[in-house]
């Protein structure tokens, strides 16, 4: 498993709703079209086991990605935490 690139980490943080004043994630999702550069970055995270892909429904254009707990933990800055609603133990 490789370390996230800076770009992947930025995408992961956006999916988590970070940064914010509470220093706690408040979501776990990122939507992007299949032909975007972001999609390629997310697919690489999926290959590393750090994210999951949910293909767009028929008639829709955006695929959804969410982080695994491993990927989400790697995206955190010091002092930040994951919301247990999105990442139960």
C-alpha positions in Angstrom: 0.0 0.0 0.0 1.5 3.3 -1.0 1.2 6.6 0.7 -1.3 9.1 -0.7 -0.1 11.7 -3.0 -0.6 15.4 -2.1 -3.4 15.6 -4.6 -5.1 12.4 -3.4 -4.9 13.6 0.2 -6.5 16.9 -0.8 -9.3 15.0 -2.5 -9.7 12.8 0.6 -9.9 15.7 2.9 -12.5 17.4 0.7 -14.6 14.1 0.9 -14.4 14.3 4.7 -15.4 18.0 4.9 -12.0 19.0 6.2 -10.6 21.4 7.3 -13.3 22.8 9.5 -13.4 24.6 12.9 -14.5 21.4 14.8 -11.6 19.4 13.5 -14.0 16.5 12.9 -15.1 14.9 9.6 -18.7 15.4 8.8 -19.2 13.4 5.6 -17.5 10.7 3.6 -18.3 11.2 -0.1 -17.0 12.7 -3.3 -18.8 12.8 -6.6 -17.0 13.1 -9.9 -17.6 12.3 -13.6 -15.8 9.2 -14.9 -13.7 11.2 -17.4 -12.3 13.6 -14.8 -8.7 13.7 -13.5 -10.1 13.4 -10.0 -11.7 10.1 -11.0 -8.3 8.7 -11.9 -6.9 9.7 -8.5 -9.8 8.1 -6.7 -9.5 4.9 -8.7 -5.8 4.7 -7.5 -7.0 5.1 -3.9 -9.5 2.2 -4.5 -6.6 0.1 -5.8 -4.7 0.8 -2.6 -7.7 -0.1 -0.5 -8.2 3.4 0.7 -11.5 4.2 -1.0 -14.5 2.5 -2.6 -16.3 3.3 -5.9 -20.0 3.4 -6.3 -20.8 3.7 -10.1 -23.4 6.3 -11.2 -27.0 5.0 -11.5 -28.4 4.7 -15.0 -29.1 8.2 -16.3 -26.7 9.8 -13.9 -23.3 11.1 -14.7 -21.4 11.2 -11.4 -19.7 8.3 -9.7 -19.4 8.4 -5.9 -16.3 7.6 -3.9 -16.0 7.1 -0.2 -13.0 6.5 1.9 -12.2 3.4 3.9 -11.2 3.9 7.5 -7.6 3.3 6.5 -7.8 6.0 3.8 -9.7 8.4 6.1 -7.1 8.1 8.9 -4.3 8.8 6.5 -6.0 12.0 5.4 -6.3 13.5 8.9 -4.1 16.3 10.2 -2.8 16.2 13.8 -5.7 16.9 16.2 -8.4 16.0 13.7 -10.8 13.1 14.3 -13.3 11.0 12.3 -17.0 11.3 13.0 -18.1 7.9 14.4 -21.4 8.1 12.4 -19.4 7.7 9.2 -16.7 5.4 10.7 -18.1 3.3 13.5 -15.6 1.2 15.4 
